[in-house]
């Protein structure tokens, strides 16, 4: 009993959250007890097996301590605490994930020496501690161990019985802010809360609600879809650059008058650009990527935290398949391991003809810092573009500006010359300078890419956007933002420009899931009824994704009704059940029925 009490108190002390500190046992005991409960069950199971109390509680506490250590690393580098779906990345470690994640591990030897010392202490305890009870009462041991094992197993599978302990009424749950939940309820409780609430699978769509929205929009939809579509021979090549962690530093105090992105600013004066709201912060690139390629908002899919890891192999409708129907050849390009984040499988389901990854780049493709330089990506884009044949769609994913930002770049003097706002010192200063060094390169490559495309005979369109803000949490907190908001509410940037035909500037703030509709409209492709619908209702909904995990709207609000209807539309779209509700245009002259390289979409669930 004393060991169990000590376990609860020490867990609260290690956690440090305001709701689970040791003194909370006197005024809200359920918080620290719930947070320590899984560890206590593990200790009970180990006790039944080993019969050694000190060993069992120490081993359980060590394993729990490793969980907390990983959480500290994630908060420090990505600005958000652990969530249940983060454990999916364990299956990615042998697919390039270890190379990516190892950069976030501590560089000092002390944490590893401490872990080694703890392991040695546990081995010594195993050898020296006498058993607490004899071997003989096996039935009692088996019963106690079985109860503990069953309780742990039902926790892991998310049995809803546990909602009596872990629920929003009993504990603190802020679904749009994992860090607030963790601070008040404790890390372990927050993992259980999110697991039980968002680990139950997809919400069921309401076809009646979806039909009502579509019918209300039908006249405008039909009018939009009747616009003539260009012939295949007249369509331009499309190059999309998803720029790693790119944002405009002028939104930070101290950088209001900086010019780290002169090419973005120059090109924005001749194209369409604006703020871009994305569904993630500091990491989770595939969330923004998924939204752009599918036109689906993750706001409406709570169960898809890491969509590429949760998608089935079934064909998924989206931008790529729409372009394929209009004669485009489609290519994804990324200078990293293709298996990481399950991109190889996901890109086939999304409809790409080809995926060019790290091994297909030239052997001499340079790195800058930890990852492949953006200059190598630009070179490969130009290599892949053909001067003859059908129009081409290239989706290029950069990686140079990926964190962690404590790796020395190629040109240290260039990095050291970058100024930082007052108050940012030490490691925070170094990381901010490293990031801005890479951001400047991303901007320079945007300028070079547009210049190279302008020199080609074939027409082209460039879309450029940042997938999320970098995880420079300490710098943000020290400097602050010009608008007075927090780091989760800051928008990124996007740009659409025609290299050969500059236009007047257009300011258009939007969200990543609405970008494909804007791109198709710019190309003159209006016959996809879903994307035509997003063009109609999107401007009203874009602000709802102003921050990752934005809260639901109050019941009865007009925008809430639209939000709810769009949720059903998108859930039906995800499962390939929407087309029967949408007005369908006649095939355009020369339109290709489906992607010749992959099977056409068929009704099936796209989320496991």
C-alpha positions as CSV (number, residue, x, y, z in Angstrom):
1,X,0.0,0.0,0.0
2,X,2.8,2.4,0.8
3,X,4.5,1.6,-2.5
4,X,1.3,2.3,-4.3
5,X,0.9,5.6,-2.6
6,X,4.5,6.5,-3.3
7,X,3.9,5.6,-7.0
8,X,1.0,8.0,-7.2
9,X,2.9,10.8,-5.5
10,X,6.0,10.3,-7.7
11,X,3.9,10.1,-10.8
12,X,2.3,13.4,-10.0
13,X,5.7,14.9,-9.3
14,X,7.2,13.7,-12.5
15,X,4.2,14.8,-14.5
16,X,4.2,18.3,-13.1
17,X,0.7,19.1,-14.4
18,X,-1.4,21.5,-12.2
19,X,-4.1,18.9,-11.8
20,X,-2.0,15.9,-10.7
21,X,0.7,17.3,-8.4
22,X,1.0,15.4,-5.1
23,X,-1.0,18.0,-3.1
24,X,-4.0,17.4,-5.3
25,X,-4.6,14.2,-3.4
26,X,-6.2,16.4,-0.7
27,X,-8.7,18.3,-2.9
28,X,-9.2,16.4,-6.2
29,X,-7.8,12.9,-5.6
30,X,-9.4,11.4,-8.7
31,X,-7.0,13.4,-11.0
32,X,-3.6,12.0,-9.7
33,X,-5.1,8.6,-9.0
34,X,-6.5,8.3,-12.6
35,X,-3.2,9.4,-14.0
36,X,-1.2,6.8,-12.0
37,X,-3.8,4.0,-12.5
38,X,-2.3,2.3,-15.6
39,X,1.2,2.3,-14.0
40,X,-0.3,0.8,-10.8
41,X,-1.9,-1.9,-12.8
42,X,1.3,-2.7,-14.6
43,X,3.1,-2.8,-11.2
44,X,0.4,-5.2,-9.9
45,X,0.9,-7.5,-12.9
46,X,4.7,-7.5,-12.5
47,X,4.3,-8.2,-8.8
48,X,2.1,-11.3,-9.6
49,X,4.8,-12.5,-12.0
50,X,7.9,-11.7,-10.0
51,X,6.7,-11.7,-6.4
52,X,9.1,-8.8,-5.7
53,X,7.4,-5.5,-4.7
54,X,10.3,-3.1,-5.1
55,X,11.3,-4.5,-8.4
56,X,7.8,-4.5,-9.8
57,X,7.0,-0.9,-8.8
58,X,10.5,0.3,-9.9
59,X,10.2,-1.3,-13.3
60,X,6.7,0.1,-13.9
61,X,7.9,3.5,-12.8
62,X,10.9,3.3,-15.2
63,X,8.7,2.3,-18.2
64,X,6.3,5.2,-17.3
65,X,9.3,7.5,-17.0
66,X,10.4,6.6,-20.5
67,X,6.9,7.6,-21.7
68,X,7.3,11.0,-19.9
69,X,10.8,11.4,-21.5
70,X,9.5,10.9,-25.0
71,X,6.7,13.4,-24.2
72,X,9.3,16.0,-23.1
73,X,11.2,15.5,-26.3
74,X,8.0,15.9,-28.4
75,X,6.9,19.1,-26.5
76,X,10.4,20.6,-26.8
77,X,10.7,19.9,-30.6
78,X,7.1,20.0,-31.9
79,X,5.2,22.0,-29.3
80,X,2.6,19.4,-28.6
81,X,2.4,16.5,-26.1
82,X,2.0,12.8,-26.9
83,X,-1.3,11.6,-28.4
84,X,-2.4,8.0,-28.8
85,X,-1.8,8.0,-32.6
86,X,1.8,9.0,-32.0
87,X,2.4,5.3,-31.2
88,X,1.7,4.5,-34.8
89,X,5.1,5.8,-35.6
90,X,6.7,2.8,-33.9
91,X,5.8,0.8,-37.0
92,X,7.6,3.4,-39.1
93,X,11.0,3.2,-37.4
94,X,12.4,0.6,-39.8
95,X,11.0,2.6,-42.8
96,X,13.2,5.7,-42.5
97,X,11.5,6.9,-39.3
98,X,14.5,6.2,-37.1
99,X,16.7,8.4,-39.3
100,X,14.2,11.2,-39.0
101,X,13.4,10.9,-35.3
102,X,16.9,10.2,-34.1
103,X,17.7,13.9,-34.6
104,X,15.4,14.7,-31.8
105,X,17.1,12.5,-29.2
106,X,19.3,14.2,-26.6
107,X,22.9,14.7,-27.7
108,X,24.2,14.6,-24.1
109,X,25.4,11.3,-22.7
110,X,23.8,11.9,-19.3
111,X,20.2,10.8,-20.1
112,X,21.5,7.5,-21.5
113,X,23.8,7.0,-18.5
114,X,20.9,7.6,-16.2
115,X,18.8,5.1,-18.1
116,X,21.6,2.5,-17.9
117,X,22.0,3.1,-14.1
118,X,18.2,2.6,-13.7
119,X,18.4,-0.7,-15.6
120,X,21.4,-1.9,-13.5
121,X,19.5,-1.0,-10.3
122,X,16.5,-3.1,-11.4
123,X,18.7,-6.0,-12.3
124,X,20.3,-5.8,-8.9
125,X,16.9,-5.6,-7.2
126,X,15.9,-8.7,-9.1
127,X,18.9,-10.6,-7.8
128,X,18.8,-9.3,-4.2
129,X,15.2,-8.6,-3.2
130,X,13.6,-11.6,-1.5
131,X,10.1,-12.7,-2.7
132,X,7.2,-11.0,-1.0
133,X,5.2,-14.3,-0.8
134,X,5.7,-17.9,-1.5
135,X,5.2,-19.6,-4.9
136,X,2.5,-21.9,-3.7
137,X,-0.7,-19.7,-3.7
138,X,-0.7,-19.8,-7.5
139,X,-4.4,-19.4,-7.8
140,X,-4.4,-16.2,-5.9
141,X,-1.4,-14.9,-7.9
142,X,-3.0,-16.0,-11.2
143,X,-6.2,-14.2,-10.2
144,X,-4.5,-11.0,-9.2
145,X,-2.2,-11.0,-12.3
146,X,-5.2,-11.9,-14.6
147,X,-7.3,-9.0,-13.3
148,X,-4.4,-6.6,-13.7
149,X,-3.6,-7.9,-17.2
150,X,-7.3,-7.8,-18.3
151,X,-7.6,-4.2,-17.0
152,X,-4.5,-3.1,-19.0
153,X,-5.6,-4.9,-22.1
154,X,-9.1,-3.3,-22.1
155,X,-7.4,0.1,-21.6
156,X,-5.2,-0.5,-24.7
157,X,-8.1,-1.6,-26.9
158,X,-10.2,1.4,-25.7
159,X,-13.1,-0.5,-24.0
160,X,-15.8,2.1,-23.4
161,X,-16.3,0.9,-19.8
162,X,-13.2,3.0,-19.0
163,X,-15.1,6.2,-19.9
164,X,-16.6,6.0,-16.3
165,X,-13.1,6.9,-15.1
166,X,-11.7,8.8,-18.1
167,X,-14.3,11.3,-19.4
168,X,-14.7,15.0,-20.0
169,X,-17.0,15.4,-17.0
170,X,-14.8,13.5,-14.5
171,X,-11.5,14.8,-15.8
172,X,-10.4,17.8,-17.9
173,X,-10.6,17.4,-21.6
174,X,-10.0,20.1,-24.2
175,X,-10.2,18.3,-27.5
176,X,-8.8,21.2,-29.5
177,X,-5.8,21.6,-27.1
178,X,-4.0,18.5,-26.1
179,X,-1.5,20.5,-24.1
180,X,-4.2,22.0,-21.9
181,X,-5.7,18.6,-21.3
182,X,-2.3,17.2,-20.4
183,X,-1.5,20.1,-18.0
184,X,-4.7,19.6,-16.1
185,X,-5.4,15.9,-16.2
186,X,-1.8,14.6,-16.5
187,X,-0.1,12.9,-19.5
188,X,-1.3,9.4,-18.9
189,X,-4.9,10.5,-18.3
190,X,-4.8,12.7,-21.4
191,X,-3.7,9.7,-23.5
192,X,-6.6,7.7,-22.2
193,X,-9.1,10.5,-22.7
194,X,-8.1,11.0,-26.3
195,X,-7.9,7.3,-26.9
196,X,-11.4,6.7,-25.6
197,X,-13.0,9.7,-27.3
198,X,-11.2,9.6,-30.7
199,X,-10.1,6.0,-31.1
200,X,-13.6,4.7,-31.9
201,X,-13.5,5.0,-35.7
202,X,-15.1,7.3,-38.1
203,X,-18.3,9.2,-37.4
204,X,-21.3,8.0,-39.5
205,X,-22.4,10.6,-42.1
206,X,-25.9,11.8,-42.4
207,X,-26.9,11.6,-46.1
208,X,-30.1,13.6,-45.5
209,X,-28.1,16.6,-44.1
210,X,-25.5,16.3,-47.0
211,X,-28.3,16.1,-49.6
212,X,-29.9,19.3,-48.1
213,X,-26.7,21.2,-48.5
214,X,-26.2,19.9,-52.1
215,X,-29.7,20.7,-53.1
216,X,-29.5,24.2,-51.7
217,X,-26.3,24.7,-53.7
218,X,-27.4,22.9,-56.9
219,X,-28.3,26.0,-59.0
220,X,-24.9,27.7,-58.4
221,X,-23.1,24.3,-58.7
222,X,-24.7,23.6,-62.1
223,X,-24.0,27.1,-63.4
224,X,-20.3,26.8,-62.3
225,X,-19.9,23.3,-63.9
226,X,-21.3,24.4,-67.2
227,X,-18.3,26.6,-67.9
228,X,-16.3,25.2,-70.8
229,X,-13.2,23.1,-69.9
230,X,-10.0,23.7,-71.8
231,X,-8.9,21.0,-74.2
232,X,-6.1,18.7,-72.9
233,X,-3.6,20.3,-75.3
234,X,-4.3,23.7,-73.8
235,X,-3.8,22.8,-70.2
236,X,-0.6,24.0,-68.5
237,X,1.9,21.9,-66.5
238,X,1.2,22.2,-62.8
239,X,4.1,22.2,-60.2
240,X,3.1,22.2,-56.6
241,X,5.8,22.7,-53.9
242,X,4.9,21.8,-50.4
243,X,7.6,23.7,-48.6
244,X,8.7,22.2,-45.3
245,X,7.8,24.4,-42.3
246,X,7.6,27.6,-44.4
247,X,5.9,30.7,-43.0
248,X,6.4,34.4,-43.2
249,X,8.6,35.6,-40.3
250,X,7.1,39.1,-40.5
251,X,4.2,37.8,-38.3
252,X,6.7,37.6,-35.4
253,X,7.6,40.6,-33.3
254,X,11.1,41.7,-34.0
255,X,10.8,40.6,-37.6
256,X,8.0,42.9,-38.7
257,X,10.2,44.6,-41.3
258,X,12.4,41.7,-42.2
259,X,12.6,40.3,-45.7
260,X,13.6,36.6,-45.5
261,X,11.3,35.7,-48.3
262,X,11.8,38.3,-51.1
263,X,10.8,35.9,-53.9
264,X,7.6,35.0,-52.3
265,X,6.8,38.7,-51.8
266,X,7.8,39.6,-55.4
267,X,5.8,36.7,-56.9
268,X,2.7,37.5,-54.7
269,X,2.6,40.9,-56.5
270,X,1.8,39.0,-59.7
271,X,-0.4,36.1,-58.6
272,X,-2.9,34.9,-56.0
273,X,-1.6,34.6,-52.4
274,X,-2.7,34.9,-48.8
275,X,-2.8,33.3,-45.4
276,X,-3.1,29.5,-45.2
277,X,-4.8,27.7,-42.3
278,X,-3.5,24.2,-41.8
279,X,-4.6,21.3,-39.5
280,X,-1.2,20.9,-37.7
281,X,1.6,22.7,-35.9
282,X,5.3,21.9,-35.7
283,X,5.0,18.5,-37.3
284,X,2.5,16.2,-38.9
285,X,3.3,17.2,-42.5
286,X,1.1,14.4,-43.9
287,X,-2.0,16.1,-42.3
288,X,-1.7,19.2,-44.5
289,X,-0.5,17.1,-47.4
290,X,-3.6,14.8,-47.1
291,X,-5.9,17.9,-47.1
292,X,-4.3,19.3,-50.2
293,X,-4.3,16.1,-52.2
294,X,-7.8,15.0,-51.3
295,X,-9.6,18.3,-50.6
296,X,-10.9,16.8,-47.4
297,X,-10.7,18.7,-44.1
298,X,-9.3,16.7,-41.1
299,X,-11.7,18.8,-39.0
300,X,-14.3,16.3,-40.0
301,X,-12.2,13.2,-39.3
302,X,-11.3,13.1,-35.6
303,X,-10.1,9.5,-36.1
304,X,-7.5,10.4,-38.7
305,X,-4.6,11.8,-36.8
306,X,-2.0,10.3,-39.2
307,X,-4.2,9.7,-42.3
308,X,-1.6,7.9,-44.4
309,X,-1.1,5.3,-41.7
310,X,-4.8,4.8,-41.3
311,X,-6.0,4.7,-44.9
312,X,-6.8,1.4,-46.5
313,X,-5.6,0.4,-49.9
314,X,-8.8,1.5,-51.6
315,X,-8.8,4.2,-54.2
316,X,-9.4,7.7,-52.8
317,X,-11.0,10.5,-54.8
318,X,-9.2,13.9,-54.8
319,X,-7.2,16.4,-56.9
320,X,-4.9,13.8,-58.5
321,X,-7.7,11.7,-59.9
322,X,-9.5,14.7,-61.1
323,X,-6.4,15.9,-63.0
324,X,-5.9,12.4,-64.4
325,X,-9.4,12.4,-65.8
326,X,-8.4,15.5,-67.7
327,X,-5.3,14.0,-69.3
328,X,-2.6,14.9,-66.8
329,X,0.3,12.6,-66.0
330,X,0.8,12.7,-62.2
331,X,4.0,12.5,-60.2
332,X,4.9,12.8,-56.5
333,X,8.5,13.8,-55.7
334,X,10.2,13.7,-52.3
335,X,13.9,13.5,-51.3
336,X,13.3,11.0,-48.4
337,X,12.5,7.4,-47.8
338,X,9.3,6.6,-49.7
339,X,8.0,4.1,-47.0
340,X,8.1,6.6,-44.2
341,X,4.5,7.8,-43.3
342,X,3.4,5.0,-45.7
343,X,3.6,7.4,-48.6
344,X,4.2,4.6,-51.2
345,X,0.9,2.9,-50.4
346,X,-1.0,6.2,-49.8
347,X,0.1,7.8,-53.1
348,X,-1.1,4.7,-55.0
349,X,-4.5,5.0,-53.3
350,X,-4.6,8.8,-54.0
351,X,-3.9,8.1,-57.7
352,X,-0.4,9.1,-58.6
353,X,1.1,7.5,-61.6
354,X,4.7,7.6,-60.2
355,X,6.5,8.4,-57.0
356,X,10.1,9.6,-57.3
357,X,11.9,9.4,-53.9
358,X,15.3,9.7,-52.4
359,X,16.9,6.7,-54.1
360,X,15.9,8.0,-57.5
361,X,17.6,11.3,-57.1
362,X,21.1,11.7,-58.6
363,X,23.9,10.2,-56.4
364,X,25.4,13.6,-55.9
365,X,22.2,15.4,-54.8
366,X,23.5,17.7,-52.0
367,X,22.3,17.9,-48.4
368,X,22.2,21.1,-46.4
369,X,22.1,20.5,-42.7
370,X,20.5,17.1,-41.9
371,X,18.4,16.7,-45.1
372,X,18.4,17.0,-48.9
373,X,18.8,20.6,-50.0
374,X,15.8,22.3,-51.7
375,X,18.1,23.1,-54.6
376,X,18.3,19.3,-55.4
377,X,14.5,19.2,-55.4
378,X,14.3,22.0,-57.9
379,X,16.8,20.3,-60.1
380,X,14.8,17.1,-60.0
381,X,11.5,18.9,-60.8
382,X,13.1,20.3,-64.0
383,X,14.6,16.9,-64.9
384,X,11.2,15.3,-64.6
385,X,9.3,17.9,-66.6
386,X,9.0,16.8,-70.3
387,X,8.8,19.2,-73.3
388,X,6.4,16.9,-75.1
389,X,3.4,14.8,-74.2
390,X,0.4,15.3,-72.0
391,X,0.2,18.0,-69.3
392,X,2.1,17.2,-66.2
393,X,1.2,17.5,-62.5
394,X,4.2,17.3,-60.2
395,X,3.7,17.4,-56.4
396,X,7.1,18.1,-54.8
397,X,7.6,17.8,-51.0
398,X,10.7,19.6,-49.7
399,X,12.6,18.5,-46.6
400,X,15.6,20.8,-46.1
401,X,13.9,23.0,-43.5
402,X,12.7,20.0,-41.4
403,X,13.6,20.0,-37.7
404,X,15.4,19.5,-35.5
405,X,17.1,22.8,-35.9
406,X,20.3,22.1,-34.0
407,X,22.2,20.6,-37.0
408,X,25.0,22.7,-38.5
409,X,24.2,23.9,-42.0
410,X,26.6,23.9,-44.9
411,X,27.4,27.7,-44.6
412,X,27.8,28.5,-40.9
413,X,28.8,32.1,-41.5
414,X,25.6,32.7,-43.5
415,X,23.6,31.2,-40.6
416,X,25.5,33.3,-37.9
417,X,24.8,36.5,-39.7
418,X,21.0,36.1,-39.3
419,X,19.7,38.5,-36.6
420,X,17.2,37.4,-33.9
421,X,14.7,39.4,-31.9
422,X,15.7,40.7,-28.5
423,X,15.6,38.1,-25.6
424,X,16.2,35.0,-27.8
425,X,19.5,33.6,-26.7
426,X,21.5,30.3,-26.4
427,X,20.0,27.2,-28.1
428,X,16.8,29.0,-29.0
429,X,18.8,31.6,-31.0
430,X,20.8,28.9,-32.8
431,X,17.7,27.0,-33.7
432,X,15.9,30.1,-35.0
433,X,18.9,31.1,-37.1
434,X,19.2,27.5,-38.5
435,X,15.6,27.5,-39.5
436,X,15.7,31.0,-41.1
437,X,18.8,29.9,-43.0
438,X,16.8,27.0,-44.6
439,X,13.8,29.2,-45.1
440,X,15.8,31.7,-47.1
441,X,17.0,28.8,-49.3
442,X,13.4,27.6,-49.8
443,X,12.4,31.1,-50.9
444,X,15.4,31.3,-53.3
445,X,14.5,28.0,-54.8
446,X,10.9,29.2,-55.3
447,X,12.3,32.1,-57.3
448,X,14.7,29.9,-59.3
449,X,11.9,27.4,-60.1
450,X,9.6,30.1,-61.4
451,X,12.4,31.6,-63.5
452,X,13.2,28.2,-65.0
453,X,9.6,27.5,-65.8
454,X,9.1,30.9,-67.4
455,X,11.9,30.0,-69.9
456,X,10.2,26.9,-71.1
457,X,8.0,26.9,-74.1
458,X,5.2,25.0,-72.4
459,X,2.8,27.0,-70.1
460,X,2.8,26.2,-66.4
461,X,1.3,27.1,-63.1
462,X,3.1,27.0,-59.7
463,X,1.4,26.5,-56.3
464,X,3.6,27.0,-53.3
465,X,2.6,26.6,-49.7
466,X,4.0,25.9,-46.2
467,X,2.8,22.7,-44.5
468,X,2.9,24.2,-41.0
469,X,4.9,26.5,-38.7
470,X,8.2,25.1,-37.4
471,X,8.3,24.0,-33.7
472,X,10.2,27.0,-32.3
473,X,8.0,27.3,-29.3
474,X,10.5,29.1,-27.0
475,X,11.3,31.7,-29.6
476,X,7.5,32.4,-30.2
477,X,6.9,32.7,-26.5
478,X,9.8,35.1,-26.1
479,X,9.2,37.3,-29.1
480,X,5.4,37.0,-29.5
481,X,3.3,37.6,-32.6
482,X,2.3,40.8,-34.2
483,X,-1.4,40.0,-33.9
484,X,-1.1,39.1,-30.2
485,X,-2.3,35.5,-30.8
486,X,-0.6,32.3,-29.8
487,X,1.5,30.0,-32.0
488,X,-1.4,27.6,-32.7
489,X,-3.5,30.3,-34.2
490,X,-0.9,31.6,-36.7
491,X,-1.4,31.0,-40.4
492,X,1.1,30.0,-43.0
493,X,1.3,31.3,-46.5
494,X,0.3,30.1,-50.0
495,X,0.9,31.3,-53.6
496,X,-0.4,30.6,-57.0
497,X,1.5,32.2,-59.9
498,X,1.8,31.7,-63.7
499,X,5.5,32.1,-64.6
500,X,4.8,33.2,-68.2
501,X,1.8,35.4,-67.6
502,X,2.1,37.6,-64.5
503,X,-1.3,39.0,-63.3
504,X,-2.6,41.6,-60.9
505,X,-2.2,40.6,-57.2
506,X,-5.2,38.8,-55.6
507,X,-5.3,38.4,-51.8
508,X,-7.1,35.2,-50.8
509,X,-6.9,33.8,-47.3
510,X,-7.9,30.1,-47.2
511,X,-7.3,26.6,-45.8
512,X,-5.2,23.8,-47.1
513,X,-8.2,21.6,-47.9
514,X,-9.7,24.3,-50.1
515,X,-6.5,24.8,-52.2
516,X,-7.3,22.1,-54.8
517,X,-10.6,23.7,-55.6
518,X,-8.9,27.0,-56.2
519,X,-6.2,25.4,-58.4
520,X,-8.8,23.6,-60.5
521,X,-10.8,26.7,-60.9
522,X,-7.7,28.6,-62.1
523,X,-7.0,25.9,-64.6
524,X,-10.6,26.2,-65.9
525,X,-11.6,22.7,-64.7
526,X,-15.1,23.2,-63.2
527,X,-16.7,19.8,-63.8
528,X,-15.8,18.1,-60.5
529,X,-18.9,18.7,-58.5
530,X,-17.3,18.1,-55.1
531,X,-14.5,20.7,-55.7
532,X,-17.1,23.1,-57.2
533,X,-19.0,22.7,-54.0
534,X,-15.9,23.5,-51.9
535,X,-15.4,26.7,-54.0
536,X,-19.0,27.8,-53.1
537,X,-19.0,27.0,-49.3
538,X,-15.3,27.1,-48.6
539,X,-14.9,30.8,-47.9
540,X,-17.4,30.5,-45.0
541,X,-15.7,27.5,-43.5
542,X,-12.0,28.4,-44.0
543,X,-11.8,30.3,-40.7
544,X,-12.9,27.2,-38.8
545,X,-9.5,25.7,-39.3
546,X,-7.8,28.8,-38.1
547,X,-6.0,26.7,-35.5
548,X,-5.3,22.9,-35.4
549,X,-8.2,21.2,-33.6
550,X,-10.4,24.2,-33.5
551,X,-13.5,23.7,-31.3
552,X,-16.9,22.8,-32.5
553,X,-19.4,25.6,-33.0
554,X,-22.3,26.2,-30.6
555,X,-25.6,24.4,-31.5
556,X,-28.1,26.4,-33.5
557,X,-25.5,28.7,-35.1
558,X,-26.0,29.1,-38.9
559,X,-22.4,28.4,-39.5
560,X,-22.6,25.4,-37.3
561,X,-25.4,23.9,-39.5
562,X,-23.2,24.4,-42.6
563,X,-20.2,22.9,-40.7
564,X,-22.3,19.9,-39.7
565,X,-23.6,19.4,-43.3
566,X,-20.1,19.7,-44.8
567,X,-18.9,17.0,-42.3
568,X,-21.4,14.6,-43.7
569,X,-20.5,15.6,-47.3
570,X,-16.9,14.9,-46.7
571,X,-17.4,11.6,-44.8
572,X,-19.5,10.4,-47.7
573,X,-16.8,11.6,-50.1
574,X,-14.1,9.6,-48.2
575,X,-16.1,6.4,-48.5
576,X,-16.9,7.0,-52.2
577,X,-20.6,7.3,-51.5
578,X,-21.1,11.0,-52.4
579,X,-21.3,10.9,-56.2
580,X,-24.9,9.7,-56.3
581,X,-25.9,12.8,-54.4
582,X,-24.0,15.3,-56.6
583,X,-25.1,16.7,-60.0
584,X,-22.9,15.0,-62.6
585,X,-21.7,16.8,-65.7
586,X,-21.5,15.2,-69.1
587,X,-17.9,14.1,-70.0
588,X,-15.9,16.8,-71.6
589,X,-14.4,16.3,-75.1
590,X,-11.2,14.3,-74.7
591,X,-11.8,13.6,-71.0
592,X,-10.2,10.4,-69.7
593,X,-12.7,8.2,-67.8
594,X,-10.2,7.2,-65.1
595,X,-6.5,6.9,-64.3
596,X,-5.1,4.3,-66.6
597,X,-2.4,3.3,-64.2
598,X,-4.6,2.6,-61.2
599,X,-8.1,1.2,-60.7
600,X,-10.9,3.7,-60.7
601,X,-12.4,4.5,-57.3
602,X,-15.1,2.1,-56.1
603,X,-17.4,2.2,-53.1
604,X,-15.4,1.1,-50.1
605,X,-14.3,2.5,-46.8
606,X,-11.0,4.5,-47.1
607,X,-10.4,4.6,-43.4
608,X,-9.8,1.6,-41.2
